[in-house]
Amino acid sequence: MPECCVRGLPVAVVAAWPMLIGVPLTVIGMTQHGTIADLFAIALGAVLFFIVLAAITWLTVVLFNRPRFAVPPHLRNRPGLIASPIRSRRGSRAAP
């Protein structure tokens, strides 16, 4: 498995849980009317906000290897996908 997939896996797993909660909330909210539907809409909004936040975190972990707490410990000293080509080009220019 490529290193970028391994690096982003913990964040992807955390992002999957709100999706499992959001789908039933959507189905229940669509079938209900009145104040119960409003409550489900608020809960669904909170879940969707968390999903978007997790997706942004996943992208930053895969591309930039940041934030460090979301990266697996054995991959924290590695560069992200964006930094890898930049560092390899810098190293090739510095070599005689």
Contacts in CASP RR format, 6 or more apart in sequence:
PFRMAT RR
TARGET T0000
AUTHOR 0000-0000-0000
METHOD contacts of the structure
MODEL  1
MPECCVRGLPVAVVAAWPMLIGVPLTVIGMTQHGTIADLFAIALGAVLFF
IVLAAITWLTVVLFNRPRFAVPPHLRNRPGLIASPIRSRRGSRAAP
3 75 0 8 1.000
3 78 0 8 1.000
4 62 0 8 1.000
4 80 0 8 1.000
4 81 0 8 1.000
6 72 0 8 1.000
6 75 0 8 1.000
7 61 0 8 1.000
7 62 0 8 1.000
7 65 0 8 1.000
7 71 0 8 1.000
7 72 0 8 1.000
7 75 0 8 1.000
7 78 0 8 1.000
7 80 0 8 1.000
8 58 0 8 1.000
8 61 0 8 1.000
8 62 0 8 1.000
8 70 0 8 1.000
8 71 0 8 1.000
9 72 0 8 1.000
10 70 0 8 1.000
10 72 0 8 1.000
11 54 0 8 1.000
11 57 0 8 1.000
11 58 0 8 1.000
11 61 0 8 1.000
11 70 0 8 1.000
12 58 0 8 1.000
14 54 0 8 1.000
15 51 0 8 1.000
15 54 0 8 1.000
15 55 0 8 1.000
15 58 0 8 1.000
18 47 0 8 1.000
18 48 0 8 1.000
18 50 0 8 1.000
18 51 0 8 1.000
18 54 0 8 1.000
19 51 0 8 1.000
21 47 0 8 1.000
22 44 0 8 1.000
22 47 0 8 1.000
22 48 0 8 1.000
25 40 0 8 1.000
25 43 0 8 1.000
25 44 0 8 1.000
25 47 0 8 1.000
26 44 0 8 1.000
28 40 0 8 1.000
29 36 0 8 1.000
29 37 0 8 1.000
29 40 0 8 1.000
29 41 0 8 1.000
29 44 0 8 1.000
32 40 0 8 1.000
57 67 0 8 1.000
57 70 0 8 1.000
60 66 0 8 1.000
60 67 0 8 1.000
61 67 0 8 1.000
61 70 0 8 1.000
61 71 0 8 1.000
62 80 0 8 1.000
62 81 0 8 1.000
63 80 0 8 1.000
63 81 0 8 1.000
63 82 0 8 1.000
64 80 0 8 1.000
64 82 0 8 1.000
64 83 0 8 1.000
65 71 0 8 1.000
65 75 0 8 1.000
65 76 0 8 1.000
65 78 0 8 1.000
65 79 0 8 1.000
65 80 0 8 1.000
65 83 0 8 1.000
68 76 0 8 1.000
79 87 0 8 1.000
END
